[in-house]
Amino acid sequence: QVQLVESGGGLVQAGGSLRLSCVASGRPLSSYIMAWFRQAPGKEREFVATISRSSDLTYYVDDVQGRFTISRDNAKNTVTLQMNSLKPEDTAVYSCAAGPGLSRRIEGYTDWGQGTQVTVSS
């Protein structure tokens, strides 16, 4: 099992940027596919982005494509989500997740962080 802790959330105006980080401990990050999910108030948790173990493959949900970038540094046990051109509809709790294979499904991930709040004001 791997422990995941997110940071970097906050309040930002529309059009602004935030950089989320997720630090892993307990097991090497390189053992896992990593992903970011988000959950807005009153909505179900949804997939945002995922990255392969060697960073050669990344996938995004359509409405963040071109605005968000997922990356990882296995030596630092860290995965990052750079979020640019933020919109009010990006407001949510963002959580990182670790799993055995590339997936857009919640069920594809076995370990989760507690999440960090991102609020985008209009």
CORWOUR-V29637 format. One record per backbone hydrogen bond with DSSP energy under -0.5 kcal/mol. CO is the residue of the C=O (numbers start at 1). NH is the residue of the N-H. Records with the same first field share a line. If there is no record, write none. Layout:
CO=NH + NH
This chain:
3=25
4=114
5=23
7=21
10=119
12=121
13=16
15=85
16=86
18=83
20=81
21=7
22=79
23=5
25=3
28=31
29=32
33=99
34=51
35=97
36=48 + 49
37=95
38=46
39=93
40=43
46=38
48=61
49=36
50=59
51=34
52=55
57=52
59=50
61=64 + 65
62=65
64=67 + 68
67=84
69=82
71=80
73=76 + 77 + 78
74=77
77=24
78=73
79=22
80=71
81=20 + 83
82=69 + 84
83=18
86=15
87=90
88=91
92=94 + 118
93=39
94=116
95=37
96=113
97=35
98=110 + 111
99=33
105=108
106=109
108=101
111=98
116=94
117=10
118=92
119=12 + 121
121=14
